[in-house]
Each structure stands twice: as C-alpha cells, then as structure tokens.
Amino acid sequence: MAQRIAGLSEDWLAVAVGFVIFFLSVGTLIGLDLLGFAAAPKTWIELGKAVQPVSDAYASLGAWGSLLITFGFVLVLMLLAAMALGVDVGKFALRFTVIFWLSYLCWVLGNYAYIAATTPADLEKFGIGWSLKLTGESGYLIALLLGLLIANALPKLANWLKEAARPEFFIKTAIVVLGGTLGIKAAEQLGLASSVAFRGLAAIIEAYLIYWAVVYFVARKWFGFSREWAAPLASGISICGVSAAIATAAAIRARPMVAVMVSSLVVVFAMVELLILPFLAATFLAQEPMVAAAWMGLAVKTDGAAVASGAITEALVYADAAARGVVYDKGWMLGVTTTIKIFIDIFIGIWAFLLAYLWTRYIEPRQAGDKLVFGEIWERFPKFVLGFIATFLIVFLVALAGADYAKPLSAGMNEANVFRQLFFLFTFFTIGVLADLRQLWQEGIGRLAAVYVLCLFGFVIWVGLIISWIFFHGVQPPLASG
C-alpha cells in the first residue's frame, strides 16, 4: 500500500492531473505536438473508421496504435494519482484498465451514425435516412447505463471495480481541462462578435438568477428536499448540468451520492431536450434565428447537447430561409449558442464561490459569537474550480495577445478536449457502477426526477425563451456574400 501524501486532497490532485494534460497540450505554441496521439472516436458507419488519432501528424499510428498509447498515457497519470492518495497501485491498475476499455467502448458506440448523426448534411454524408440525433455525447448515456447494469445485475463486479471508481475525481479533472478548451472558444467568439457576447452575458445573468432561486424554492418547499439536495439540483437544472452539480455539491460539502444522482438526471433530460427543442425552435422561430439560437444555449443542458441543438436548429432554420430565397452566412446561429454556453460554464466557478461563502456564513456557520474565518471558505471552496479558471484565463489571454497564437492554441485545445471527454466518460460509467437503484429509489430519485420535469418543462425552458426574445429579438445573421 502506497503512503498517502499528507494534506493532498482529491481536489488538488484533480488540478494537478488536469494541469499535466493542459500544459502538454499547449506545447503546440512552440511547435511541439505532444498529445496528438490521442484516440478520438468519429461518427462512423464502418467500424474500421470509428477511431483515429486527433492529429494528422500521428496518422501513421492507426486506430490501435493511438488507442494503446492513449490508454498507456492515462494509466500512468492515474497510477501516479493512486500513489499520491495511498491507494493499492496494483489493484487500482487492474480495475482502472477495465473502466477505461468499457468506457471507451461506450464512446465508440455513442458515435455510431444511426445514433450520433445530427444534421441533414451528416445523414447525407453517411448515406442513412434517419438517426436518433443524440450526438457523440450519447456515449456518456451509454456508459451510465452500462455502469447501472453492472451495479444492479453484477454486484460482485461492481464491488470489485470500486477501488478505481472515483467519479468525483474524474469529473474534477475533466473540468480543469475544460477551462482551456472554453478559453479558446471564448477568444474566437468574442473576437468575431462582441455584441453577441455582450447580449449573451446579460441574458445568462438574468436567466440564472431567476432559474436557480425558483428551482431551489420548488425543491425545498414543494418537494421537501434538504438544502444538501436542493442546491446541487438547482445548479444542475439552472446553470450547466453535470459540471455545475458537481461544483455545487463540493462547495456545500454534499455527500457524493447527491452529485451522482443529479448528474444522472442531467444527462437523460439533456438528450430529451436535444430531440425536441430544435424542431420547436425551427417551427415557431424561423423568422427570429438568433432568438432560436440563444434559446438552445439557455435551455439545453450539457455543452455537447446544447451545441448540437444549436447546429440542428441552424440547419433547419437556414434551410427554411433558403426556401424563401434568403441565404444567411453560416455559423452565426451556432456562434450565439456556443457563446452563451461559454458564459454559462464560466458562471459555474463564480457560483461555486458564492455558495461556499453563503453556506459557511449563513447555512452552516460557526458557533454563535464566533467570527467568520476566511480559511473556512477556502477549505470548503472546490479547488478544481480554480484550476478551471486558471486554464481558461491562460488560453483566453494568450489567444487575445496575438492572432498567430490562436491557430496552434486551438489545435492544442482540440487534443486536450479528447482527454476531457475521456474523463467525462469515466465519470458517467463509474457513476453507474456506484449506483444501486434500490438505494437510489430510497434516497428519492423519483422525487428528484419530478422536480426536474416540473422545473425544466414548467418554466426553465419558457423563461429561457422569453429572455432570448428580449435580448435577441430583431437581430438577424448577416446574409451570405455572393
């Protein structure tokens, strides 16, 4: 058994692992492609074309070479983390190996064209007439379902995997890496459309100050949930799904089960929204393209599902406009959706800090008469959020410093994003592995789902639509030149 490093929390370890991935990825700034070997699944119809290295510079590795090196790299990082935490490295290595390959299999299956293809162009490209249009993020849902199957049908295997099943550590590491990938997108979008960015920022501040308070009230007063449950649920529904639920749970020191259950619901309902909202937007908002795009960003949870919804909505609205003889310049609707999601993601860190302060100052204060000590807030504050902010700011500021930096940074963040998605997969798979449905039912997952349905479809979606209309009504994409 390895000796745990004194004073090292899982939070700080997630920051360290995320930083390793991040700083290797920015090697592209000095011409070093250090993570281009990453095995990235693509939407596929032929299995032999399902996986390839993310960088063309590593194309000679092929699918299996890329996969094996990716596995080896992640395994080394995880073994170093296990040693730092004082975990039995041998047991961890074997169990994590199973987690890696089962999770990756789910990712590949989630990218099957009949599941993941979203736009008419995708359907034409793969020669198929229909698709579930769930995007490659459906791999997360498949991983969750597989984990649930193992937990409830193969409890001995689930118990064996627990040594390496650490969903909180996985998601925190992913969020640190996510900061960099969002940083380059923010720089690109702000540079192209500052007015859209301003409108998006104003919209999300107004929307989420309304969303969070109402969901929290409903969960507490109408359904009788404790603060421990109501706060992560409000963040999960209001801000940005899984990442917000995890950050909030950490800030208020909720039990791991709370974040697990809320995250599970977020994934399921994001897929439901993805299947419904783009078609409603295209039907009723064809004359207001930017309103439709903003609505996708404000209403659909998880980054992938929201951006995919924006892409579908743009394809449908642009096709309708073209039939009327109006040809819009491509990408502006998707840019609005993406910009709003970026600001929402940034909002996670701010909100986690505010909740950490409020919980320490008012909800769980020190004994009467004692003064608030900043150290208490610092101890409770989720440190991985600082990692997220740091990677975001580094990329954002470097990208804004000069146009020559943008292209290599974008390539590096694209490579880092493969690992971010991998850690998200590990998160959902291990969430399932640790979720005994009988225990979840006893904990109240049925009532949680009821809160989610009532709040999401009762007012979150419609408030998002109203706010989108307020800020984007009358704003039109530019017409295509020529």
Backbone torsions as a table, in degrees:
resi	resn	phi	psi	omega
1	MET	NA	125.7	179.4
2	ALA	-71.2	152.9	178.6
3	GLN	-84.8	125.7	-179.9
4	ARG	-68.1	139.1	176.7
5	ILE	-72.1	122.9	-176.0
6	ALA	-59.9	134.9	175.4
7	GLY	78.7	0.5	-178.7
8	LEU	-90.8	117.6	177.9
9	SER	-94.5	164.2	176.3
10	GLU	-61.9	-33.5	178.2
11	ASP	-57.9	-53.5	-178.6
12	TRP	-66.2	-34.4	178.9
13	LEU	-66.3	-38.6	176.4
14	ALA	-62.2	-40.3	176.7
15	VAL	-61.3	-43.3	-178.3
16	ALA	-63.5	-46.9	-179.5
17	VAL	-66.1	-41.9	177.7
18	GLY	-61.3	-39.2	178.7
19	PHE	-65.7	-37.8	178.1
20	VAL	-58.5	-49.0	179.4
21	ILE	-62.6	-44.8	-177.2
22	PHE	-62.3	-50.3	-175.0
23	PHE	-70.7	-28.1	171.8
24	LEU	-67.2	-36.9	-177.4
25	SER	-67.7	-33.8	-178.0
26	VAL	-81.1	6.3	171.2
27	GLY	-59.7	-20.9	178.2
28	THR	-61.0	-22.1	178.9
29	LEU	-64.8	-27.9	179.6
30	ILE	-113.2	21.8	175.0
31	GLY	83.1	12.8	179.4
32	LEU	-104.4	113.3	178.5
33	ASP	-93.7	87.7	-170.7
34	LEU	-91.9	-18.7	-178.4
35	LEU	-120.0	12.5	-177.4
36	GLY	-65.6	-11.9	178.7
37	PHE	-74.5	-12.1	-172.5
38	ALA	-53.0	130.1	-178.2
39	ALA	-79.8	113.7	-175.5
40	ALA	-115.2	113.8	175.1
41	PRO	-64.0	143.8	176.2
42	LYS	-118.6	157.6	172.6
43	THR	-59.6	130.7	-170.2
44	TRP	-139.6	155.5	170.4
45	ILE	-121.5	-25.5	174.3
46	GLU	-109.0	123.7	-173.7
47	LEU	-57.7	-33.8	-179.1
48	GLY	-64.0	-16.2	-180.0
49	LYS	-109.5	17.9	-174.3
50	ALA	-78.1	-26.7	-175.1
51	VAL	-134.0	141.0	174.4
52	GLN	-157.1	157.7	177.1
53	PRO	-59.6	143.9	-176.7
54	VAL	-68.1	-27.4	179.5
55	SER	-107.2	136.5	178.4
56	ASP	-62.9	-23.5	-179.3
57	ALA	-64.0	-20.0	-179.6
58	TYR	-109.9	18.4	-175.8
59	ALA	-58.8	-30.0	-178.7
60	SER	-64.7	-18.7	178.8
61	LEU	-66.2	-31.0	-175.4
62	GLY	72.2	178.9	-176.3
63	ALA	-63.2	-50.4	-174.8
64	TRP	-70.5	-39.1	177.4
65	GLY	-61.5	-43.9	178.6
66	SER	-63.0	-43.6	-179.7
67	LEU	-62.0	-45.6	-176.7
68	LEU	-66.7	-40.4	179.0
69	ILE	-68.4	-39.4	177.4
70	THR	-61.1	-45.5	178.2
71	PHE	-60.7	-46.1	-179.4
72	GLY	-60.5	-43.1	-179.3
73	PHE	-63.2	-48.5	-179.0
74	VAL	-65.8	-38.9	179.8
75	LEU	-61.2	-43.6	178.5
76	VAL	-60.2	-45.1	178.3
77	LEU	-59.5	-43.0	-177.8
78	MET	-70.8	-35.0	178.0
79	LEU	-68.8	-38.3	175.7
80	LEU	-63.7	-39.9	177.3
81	ALA	-65.0	-41.9	179.5
82	ALA	-62.1	-41.3	177.7
83	MET	-62.2	-42.6	-179.5
84	ALA	-64.0	-30.9	-179.8
85	LEU	-88.2	-2.8	179.4
86	GLY	77.2	23.1	-179.3
87	VAL	-86.0	149.5	175.6
88	ASP	-62.4	109.8	-171.8
89	VAL	-65.5	-39.5	-179.3
90	GLY	-62.2	-48.5	179.5
91	LYS	-64.2	-41.4	-178.8
92	PHE	-62.6	-43.8	-176.4
93	ALA	-59.3	-46.0	-178.3
94	LEU	-65.4	-43.7	-177.4
95	ARG	-71.3	-39.1	178.7
96	PHE	-66.5	-33.4	177.3
97	THR	-58.0	-43.5	178.1
98	VAL	-64.6	-43.1	179.5
99	ILE	-61.4	-43.5	-178.6
100	PHE	-60.2	-53.0	-172.2
101	TRP	-71.8	-35.6	176.3
102	LEU	-68.1	-39.5	178.1
103	SER	-64.4	-43.5	-178.3
104	TYR	-66.0	-37.7	176.3
105	LEU	-58.8	-41.7	177.9
106	CYS	-62.5	-37.9	178.9
107	TRP	-63.3	-44.2	178.6
108	VAL	-63.0	-45.9	179.7
109	LEU	-62.3	-37.4	179.8
110	GLY	-66.0	-19.4	179.5
111	ASN	-95.8	5.6	176.5
112	TYR	-61.2	134.9	-170.5
113	ALA	-56.2	-38.7	-179.0
114	TYR	-68.6	-14.6	176.6
115	ILE	-102.1	-42.6	-166.2
116	ALA	-100.5	-24.0	-177.3
117	ALA	-59.9	133.6	-172.3
118	THR	-116.3	-39.2	-172.9
119	THR	-102.6	161.7	174.8
120	PRO	-56.0	-35.2	178.3
121	ALA	-63.6	-37.9	177.5
122	ASP	-64.1	-44.0	-179.6
123	LEU	-61.3	-41.6	178.8
124	GLU	-66.3	-40.9	-178.6
125	LYS	-59.7	-41.2	-176.2
126	PHE	-95.4	0.9	176.5
127	GLY	65.7	37.7	-179.9
128	ILE	-120.5	153.6	-175.9
129	GLY	-95.0	-13.5	-178.2
130	TRP	-154.0	164.0	175.4
131	SER	-158.1	154.6	175.0
132	LEU	-71.2	-15.0	176.7
133	LYS	57.2	40.2	-178.4
134	LEU	-94.1	-3.0	-177.3
135	THR	65.4	170.1	179.0
136	GLY	-64.0	-17.6	177.6
137	GLU	-68.4	-10.0	173.8
138	SER	-62.3	-19.6	174.3
139	GLY	-58.0	-32.9	176.9
140	TYR	-63.8	-42.8	-179.6
141	LEU	-66.4	-41.3	177.9
142	ILE	-62.6	-41.5	178.2
143	ALA	-62.5	-41.8	178.0
144	LEU	-61.7	-44.9	-179.4
145	LEU	-65.1	-40.2	177.5
146	LEU	-63.6	-43.5	177.5
147	GLY	-60.9	-42.1	177.5
148	LEU	-62.8	-39.2	178.0
149	LEU	-61.1	-45.7	179.5
150	ILE	-63.6	-44.1	-177.0
151	ALA	-62.1	-36.4	-171.6
152	ASN	-104.7	-21.1	177.8
153	ALA	-105.1	-26.1	-178.4
154	LEU	-128.7	64.6	-173.7
155	PRO	-60.4	-30.3	178.6
156	LYS	-65.9	-41.7	177.0
157	LEU	-65.1	-42.1	178.9
158	ALA	-59.8	-43.5	179.5
159	ASN	-64.9	-36.1	178.9
160	TRP	-66.9	-35.8	-178.1
161	LEU	-76.9	-14.8	-172.4
162	LYS	-58.6	-29.2	-179.3
163	GLU	-56.9	-33.1	-178.2
164	ALA	-111.9	0.2	-178.9
165	ALA	-85.5	96.8	-175.8
166	ARG	-129.9	72.8	-173.8
167	PRO	-59.2	-35.9	-179.3
168	GLU	-66.0	-42.0	178.2
169	PHE	-64.2	-42.2	-179.6
170	PHE	-62.4	-46.7	-175.8
171	ILE	-70.1	-34.9	178.6
172	LYS	-65.1	-41.5	176.7
173	THR	-61.9	-42.9	179.8
174	ALA	-62.0	-38.7	-178.0
175	ILE	-67.8	-36.7	176.7
176	VAL	-60.5	-45.5	179.2
177	VAL	-66.5	-36.6	-179.1
178	LEU	-57.9	-33.6	179.8
179	GLY	-54.8	-44.4	180.0
180	GLY	-66.1	-42.8	-178.9
181	THR	-65.9	-33.6	176.6
182	LEU	-75.4	-30.0	179.9
183	GLY	-60.0	-44.2	-179.0
184	ILE	-70.1	-36.6	177.7
185	LYS	-65.8	-40.3	179.9
186	ALA	-63.3	-43.3	179.7
187	ALA	-62.2	-42.1	-179.4
188	GLU	-66.0	-45.8	-176.3
189	GLN	-70.3	-39.5	179.8
190	LEU	-66.8	-34.9	178.7
191	GLY	-68.9	-33.7	-176.1
192	LEU	-85.4	-33.4	-171.6
193	ALA	-150.0	75.0	-177.0
194	SER	-64.8	-33.3	-179.8
195	SER	-67.6	-39.2	176.9
196	VAL	-64.1	-40.1	179.8
197	ALA	-61.9	-43.1	180.0
198	PHE	-62.8	-45.5	178.7
199	ARG	-61.1	-41.4	180.0
200	GLY	-63.3	-42.6	179.5
201	LEU	-62.2	-46.6	179.3
202	ALA	-61.5	-39.9	-178.0
203	ALA	-64.8	-44.6	-175.7
204	ILE	-72.0	-32.9	177.6
205	ILE	-63.1	-47.1	-179.5
206	GLU	-65.1	-44.3	-176.0
207	ALA	-63.5	-47.4	-170.7
208	TYR	-81.7	-21.1	170.6
209	LEU	-67.9	-28.8	175.0
210	ILE	-79.9	-51.9	-175.8
211	TYR	-52.8	-55.3	-170.3
212	TRP	-61.2	-46.5	-176.9
213	ALA	-62.4	-42.2	-177.4
214	VAL	-69.4	-44.8	179.7
215	VAL	-62.4	-42.4	178.9
216	TYR	-61.0	-43.6	179.0
217	PHE	-61.8	-47.0	-178.9
218	VAL	-61.0	-45.9	-179.2
219	ALA	-63.1	-39.4	-177.2
220	ARG	-78.0	-51.1	-170.0
221	LYS	-86.8	-39.1	-176.3
222	TRP	-87.8	-32.4	-176.5
223	PHE	-113.2	-4.1	173.2
224	GLY	72.1	23.4	178.9
225	PHE	-76.6	149.9	175.8
226	SER	-71.9	168.4	176.9
227	ARG	-60.0	-35.3	-178.7
228	GLU	-57.9	-36.3	179.6
229	TRP	-87.7	-40.5	-172.3
230	ALA	-66.2	-38.8	-176.3
231	ALA	-67.2	-52.0	177.3
232	PRO	-62.2	-35.4	178.7
233	LEU	-64.9	-42.5	178.0
234	ALA	-62.3	-41.8	178.8
235	SER	-68.3	-40.5	-179.5
236	GLY	-62.6	-40.5	179.6
237	ILE	-78.6	-33.8	-169.5
238	SER	-90.6	-45.6	-167.4
239	ILE	-94.7	-79.0	-178.4
240	CYS	-155.2	54.6	169.2
241	GLY	60.0	-126.7	-169.4
242	VAL	-60.0	-50.4	-176.8
243	SER	-59.3	-43.3	-179.5
244	ALA	-67.4	-40.2	179.2
245	ALA	-63.4	-42.6	179.5
246	ILE	-64.8	-47.2	-178.5
247	ALA	-62.8	-41.8	179.6
248	THR	-66.5	-44.2	178.8
249	ALA	-59.5	-39.6	178.9
250	ALA	-67.8	-40.0	-177.1
251	ALA	-64.2	-35.7	-177.5
252	ILE	-101.8	5.1	179.1
253	ARG	59.9	45.4	174.5
254	ALA	-74.5	158.6	176.7
255	ARG	-65.2	150.4	179.9
256	PRO	-54.4	-34.7	-177.8
257	MET	-59.6	-31.3	-178.2
258	VAL	-62.8	-51.8	179.7
259	ALA	-63.7	-36.2	179.8
260	VAL	-60.2	-48.8	-176.0
261	MET	-69.7	-42.5	178.8
262	VAL	-64.1	-41.7	179.2
263	SER	-61.1	-40.1	179.5
264	SER	-60.5	-44.4	179.6
265	LEU	-65.2	-39.4	-179.2
266	VAL	-57.7	-46.8	-178.1
267	VAL	-61.5	-45.6	-177.7
268	VAL	-62.6	-48.6	-175.4
269	PHE	-73.8	-26.2	175.0
270	ALA	-62.1	-39.0	178.8
271	MET	-67.5	-37.5	177.4
272	VAL	-62.9	-45.0	178.5
273	GLU	-61.1	-42.2	-178.9
274	LEU	-59.4	-33.7	-178.1
275	LEU	-80.3	-19.1	-172.4
276	ILE	-110.7	-51.8	-167.1
277	LEU	-63.5	-40.9	-179.5
278	PRO	-58.0	-35.3	-177.8
279	PHE	-75.9	-33.8	173.2
280	LEU	-65.0	-43.3	-179.8
281	ALA	-62.1	-45.1	-178.9
282	ALA	-66.3	-30.6	-178.3
283	THR	-76.4	-43.0	-171.6
284	PHE	-106.2	-11.9	-176.6
285	LEU	-124.4	26.6	-178.6
286	ALA	-60.6	-28.8	-179.8
287	GLN	-86.5	-7.1	-179.7
288	GLU	-127.9	70.8	-174.4
289	PRO	-57.4	-41.6	-176.7
290	MET	-71.9	-30.7	173.6
291	VAL	-64.0	-45.0	179.0
292	ALA	-60.4	-42.8	-178.5
293	ALA	-65.8	-43.9	179.1
294	ALA	-63.4	-37.9	179.7
295	TRP	-60.1	-40.3	178.1
296	MET	-61.9	-40.8	-179.7
297	GLY	-67.8	-35.7	-177.5
298	LEU	-83.1	-25.4	-171.3
299	ALA	-103.4	-35.7	-172.7
300	VAL	-89.2	127.8	-177.8
301	LYS	-87.9	156.5	-173.5
302	THR	73.2	140.6	-177.0
303	ASP	-60.0	-48.9	-175.7
304	GLY	-62.3	-45.3	-179.1
305	ALA	-66.0	-38.6	179.9
306	ALA	-66.7	-47.3	-179.9
307	VAL	-64.4	-39.8	176.6
308	ALA	-62.9	-40.0	177.2
309	SER	-62.1	-40.6	177.0
310	GLY	-62.6	-40.2	179.7
311	ALA	-65.6	-43.4	179.0
312	ILE	-64.2	-45.3	-179.2
313	THR	-61.4	-43.4	178.9
314	GLU	-60.9	-44.4	-179.5
315	ALA	-61.1	-43.1	-178.1
316	LEU	-69.7	-45.0	-178.3
317	VAL	-67.6	-43.0	179.9
318	TYR	-64.7	-36.7	177.9
319	ALA	-65.0	-41.0	178.1
320	ASP	-64.6	-41.3	179.7
321	ALA	-65.5	-41.3	179.8
322	ALA	-61.4	-36.0	178.4
323	ALA	-65.6	-23.0	177.5
324	ARG	-95.6	5.8	178.3
325	GLY	86.6	13.0	179.3
326	VAL	-108.9	120.6	-178.6
327	VAL	-114.8	109.0	-179.4
328	TYR	-85.5	152.0	173.1
329	ASP	-67.9	131.1	-173.7
330	LYS	-71.9	149.7	170.8
331	GLY	99.3	-15.2	-175.3
332	TRP	-73.1	-39.3	176.8
333	MET	-64.6	-46.4	178.6
334	LEU	-61.8	-35.8	177.9
335	GLY	-62.2	-39.3	177.8
336	VAL	-64.0	-47.7	179.4
337	THR	-58.9	-46.8	-177.8
338	THR	-64.8	-43.0	-179.8
339	THR	-59.7	-45.4	179.9
340	ILE	-63.5	-41.6	178.6
341	LYS	-64.0	-36.2	178.5
342	ILE	-61.6	-47.3	179.7
343	PHE	-64.5	-35.2	177.2
344	ILE	-63.9	-42.8	179.7
345	ASP	-63.2	-41.2	177.7
346	ILE	-62.4	-35.2	-178.5
347	PHE	-61.3	-25.0	-178.9
348	ILE	-56.6	-49.0	-177.9
349	GLY	-63.0	-41.8	179.4
350	ILE	-63.1	-45.1	-177.4
351	TRP	-67.0	-38.3	178.6
352	ALA	-61.4	-40.7	178.6
353	PHE	-64.9	-45.5	179.8
354	LEU	-60.6	-42.9	-179.7
355	LEU	-67.4	-39.1	177.3
356	ALA	-59.9	-41.6	178.7
357	TYR	-66.2	-48.6	-176.9
358	LEU	-63.1	-40.8	-179.2
359	TRP	-66.5	-39.0	-179.7
360	THR	-73.6	-34.9	-175.2
361	ARG	-84.5	-39.1	-171.0
362	TYR	-120.8	-39.5	-173.2
363	ILE	-81.5	-47.7	178.6
364	GLU	-127.1	64.2	-175.7
365	PRO	-74.5	169.6	174.5
366	ARG	-70.3	178.1	-178.7
367	GLN	-60.2	153.9	-177.8
368	ALA	-54.2	133.7	178.5
369	GLY	92.9	-18.4	178.6
370	ASP	-79.3	147.3	177.7
371	LYS	-86.4	148.0	176.8
372	LEU	-66.0	129.6	178.4
373	VAL	-104.6	127.5	-178.7
374	PHE	-57.2	-31.5	-179.6
375	GLY	-58.2	-30.2	178.3
376	GLU	-66.4	-42.5	177.9
377	ILE	-65.0	-42.8	179.7
378	TRP	-61.1	-41.8	-179.8
379	GLU	-64.5	-38.5	-176.9
380	ARG	-81.3	-27.4	-176.2
381	PHE	-62.4	132.8	179.4
382	PRO	-68.9	109.8	-172.4
383	LYS	-65.2	-27.3	-178.8
384	PHE	-64.4	-23.8	175.9
385	VAL	-64.2	-35.3	175.9
386	LEU	-64.1	-38.4	176.1
387	GLY	-62.6	-41.6	177.2
388	PHE	-59.7	-47.5	-179.2
389	ILE	-64.1	-41.0	-178.2
390	ALA	-63.6	-48.1	-178.7
391	THR	-66.3	-36.0	177.9
392	PHE	-62.0	-51.2	-175.2
393	LEU	-65.7	-38.9	179.9
394	ILE	-59.0	-50.9	-177.9
395	VAL	-67.6	-43.9	-177.5
396	PHE	-59.7	-48.2	-177.1
397	LEU	-70.5	-39.0	178.2
398	VAL	-65.1	-41.9	-179.9
399	ALA	-63.7	-36.8	179.1
400	LEU	-75.8	-19.3	-176.4
401	ALA	-69.4	-25.3	-179.9
402	GLY	-173.5	142.0	-178.3
403	ALA	-62.2	-28.0	-178.2
404	ASP	-66.9	-20.5	-178.1
405	TYR	-85.6	-22.3	-170.8
406	ALA	-63.0	-46.0	-175.9
407	LYS	-65.1	-50.6	178.0
408	PRO	-64.5	-34.8	177.0
409	LEU	-63.8	-43.2	179.4
410	SER	-60.4	-41.4	178.5
411	ALA	-64.4	-42.7	179.2
412	GLY	-64.2	-42.5	179.8
413	MET	-68.9	-30.8	175.3
414	ASN	-62.9	-37.5	177.6
415	GLU	-71.9	-42.7	178.0
416	ALA	-62.0	-32.6	-177.5
417	ASN	-64.5	-27.6	175.8
418	VAL	-60.6	-42.5	-179.8
419	PHE	-73.0	-34.1	174.6
420	ARG	-59.2	-44.7	179.5
421	GLN	-66.2	-37.0	176.8
422	LEU	-59.8	-45.7	-179.3
423	PHE	-68.8	-30.2	172.0
424	PHE	-64.0	-41.5	178.0
425	LEU	-61.3	-46.8	177.5
426	PHE	-57.1	-39.0	-179.1
427	THR	-60.5	-51.2	-175.8
428	PHE	-69.6	-37.7	178.1
429	PHE	-63.1	-46.9	-176.8
430	THR	-75.0	-26.1	170.2
431	ILE	-57.2	-46.2	179.0
432	GLY	-64.4	-42.6	-178.3
433	VAL	-60.2	-34.3	-177.1
434	LEU	-90.4	1.7	-172.7
435	ALA	-105.1	97.7	171.3
436	ASP	-79.3	115.9	-173.2
437	LEU	-61.2	-32.0	177.9
438	ARG	-64.8	-40.6	177.9
439	GLN	-68.7	-40.1	178.5
440	LEU	-60.4	-40.8	-179.6
441	TRP	-66.0	-40.4	177.3
442	GLN	-64.1	-34.2	179.2
443	GLU	-74.0	-17.5	175.3
444	GLY	106.9	33.5	-178.5
445	ILE	-66.1	-28.0	177.1
446	GLY	-63.0	-44.5	178.6
447	ARG	-68.7	-35.5	176.1
448	LEU	-60.5	-44.8	178.9
449	ALA	-62.5	-36.5	178.8
450	ALA	-64.2	-42.5	176.8
451	VAL	-60.9	-44.3	-177.6
452	TYR	-61.0	-48.1	-179.1
453	VAL	-62.7	-47.0	-177.4
454	LEU	-61.7	-47.2	-175.6
455	CYS	-74.0	-44.1	-176.6
456	LEU	-66.1	-51.7	-175.4
457	PHE	-89.8	-15.0	179.6
458	GLY	-83.5	-36.6	-178.7
459	PHE	-149.2	-30.4	-176.6
460	VAL	-58.4	-48.7	-179.1
461	ILE	-61.4	-40.8	-173.4
462	TRP	-80.0	-35.4	173.5
463	VAL	-63.5	-41.2	176.6
464	GLY	-59.1	-39.0	178.4
465	LEU	-65.8	-44.4	-179.6
466	ILE	-62.6	-44.8	-178.9
467	ILE	-67.7	-37.7	175.9
468	SER	-60.1	-40.5	179.3
469	TRP	-66.2	-42.4	-179.0
470	ILE	-59.4	-44.1	-172.9
471	PHE	-91.3	-21.6	-173.6
472	PHE	-123.4	1.6	178.6
473	HIS	-60.4	128.8	178.3
474	GLY	87.3	-10.2	178.2
475	VAL	-83.0	124.5	-177.5
476	GLN	-116.0	146.0	172.7
477	PRO	-64.4	149.9	176.8
478	PRO	-66.0	151.3	177.3
479	LEU	-75.8	147.9	179.1
480	ALA	-66.4	137.2	178.7
481	SER	-75.7	150.6	178.5
482	GLY	76.0	NA	NA
